């Protein structure tokens, strides 16, 4: 991520009277781009200027951002100017980006130029859908943006505006407004900016505090205020320790080596949260067996990397996403509290969420007892009839009483999970994977570790899980072809990394074909 930077080249105030000042704002939903635009327009109009704003909406779900464009100037000789509706490359005075990669896109569009543009941007990331759905690490490299900013902009104000806003209980638009005031691109006083915020009424106090913090941050270069961390919904709070869990943690310390303790402790909590304490004990039983194989393979010379890796990926394998898990997470009080906090809801406001659910008959069968599900699977006509009634999309109002109770009942099936078909399938697949890793570590330590890490390919729910599982099976089958080679661990890593690169699996196909030429 880009280091914080504040470099200013202040124009003379009189320059603003000869041509419109043009400001482009790039923001995503919920960041207050429209509010910021209204503030700037109101600021100009309060000083007798003519101001005009337009916007081009982006796509929802963080696949694009909305571009707001403002032009403002005082009337000349009593005549109102004709202002442009869209920014023109090379003709923008200020670009304000509410996210780091959007600053890069603004540069690519030609909106940022070295002879004219002041760039104000937050260096935090809001990941795009393409980055989130990548099987592996799909996060775009911000290095290119970092390098381009120093070349493309006349002056720049870059720091974590989002963290500053969160720390003061507001949104990033207030921080960007403060940074704009400190940049002195517009010939208006600080008090004029504050008057605009205060006139808004609701939320004005937090917005003023955020504005002032950002203004001072730019002027003085003082350290940024870190955003408070948020605990994930599914992580158990250590404030109310479970005696049974404490007993498992004590056992963990006795049975596992020091390098693996931190990861094993996190894995244990995840498994217990997924099911129960008995399931956590099973996790430790399996991990103990894997550690014994690690010791026999000389794991001490490798800082017990096999045991530490197993602690992580075994917990992931045992905490698979099924219908019960999804329902459980959606009905937790922590989830509702987090949503209310992010929306900054005030007392008296009512929260309602609408979510899209599309269960398949395979997922319903996965929750049922294994014997009954297999009986049902052997009757395709009956299965098809049921599928036509189940396999359709539904818009669910999670916090309406009927749907909340439905999800709550499904979440309550946790006690039946270990007798379900899905659990039987997951357990068999998990045991096969661990056997492959244990067999490999006895003769090739690093290959055993690489096979454990292949579990990264299996994640998600429904179709996402099916695709990942397919690539996982193909990867392990290809590893079998090279397991006797001295460079088997290198090929295993190449296979895994290829499988993580794209959802379609074309990269993986290429590596497998290469292996088949010499295997």
Secondary structure, 3 states (H helix, E strand, C coil): CCCCEEECCCCCHHHHHCCCEEEEEEECCCCCHHHHHHHHHHHHHHCCEEEEEEEECCCCCCCCCEEEEEEEEECECCECCCCCCCCCCCCCCEEEECCHHHHHHHHHCCCCCCCCCEEEEECCCCCCHHHHHCCCCCCCCCHHHHHHHHHHCCEEEEECHHHHHHHCCCCHHHHHHHHHHHHCCCCCCHHHHHHHHHHCCCCHHHHHHHHHHHHHHHHHCCCCCCCCCCCCCCCCCCCCCCHHHHHHHHHHHHHCCHHHHHHHHHHHHHHHHHCCHHHHHHHHHHHHHHHHHHHHCCHHHHCCHHHHHHHHHHHHHHCCCCHHHHHHHHCCHHHHHHHHHHCCCCCCCCCCCEEEECCCHHHHHHHCEHHHHHHHHCCHHHHHHHHHHHCCCEEEECCCHHHHHHHHHHHHHHHHHHHEHHHHHHHHHHHHHHHHHHHHHCCCHHHHHHHHHHHHHCCCCCHHHHHHHHHHHHHHHHHHHHCCCCCHHHHHHHHHHHHHHCCCCHHHHHHHHHHHHHC
